[in-house]
């Protein structure tokens, strides 16, 4: 049967992203609802499976302002879909390609703002459509935690020196670091290298 390997591959990819995302969230001390984590796992799996042909429908080949205009002028489900594509593409692009975005005229901050706006509008739309429903919770949380989720995606994209990345991101977010953290970052001499 040719369908079984595809089903197994999808299950493995989802399992992989679930474990990696949980590890990144733990490293950053980020907590979200289980529904939000599940949404992000499926988002990562969808982007991992995207092809060059499907990139345009995801959002890579269109300016973010185009999606915002489309969302604002659309009605019903088309509006929800357009905001979702803008939020998802912005989140993924900032998490995995922020350095590339910063080499463009608009910079990554623009995409972060667009992503937050998109998820905020989605939260409002879903609060009206399904008050207290899972998607209302997910999109409100992604609005609030957008930058932290970008940090988690950056950890996923930068597998080299995850401890350094984790500690630097924690420091940049204003979290306290202990003596061992500073030693790992090279800010203090090691136990054996310091003078007595």
Secondary structure, DSSP 8 states (H G I E B T S, - for coil): --HHHHHHHHHHHHHHHHHHHHHHHHHHT----HHHHHHHHHHHHHHHT--TTTHHHHTTTS-HHHHHHHHHH--HHHHHHHHHHHHHHHHHHHHHHHHHHTTSSSHHHHHHHHHHHHHHHHHHHHHHHSTT-HHHHHHHHHHHTHHHHHHHHHHHH--TTHHHHHHHHHHHTT----HHHHHHHTSS--TTTS--
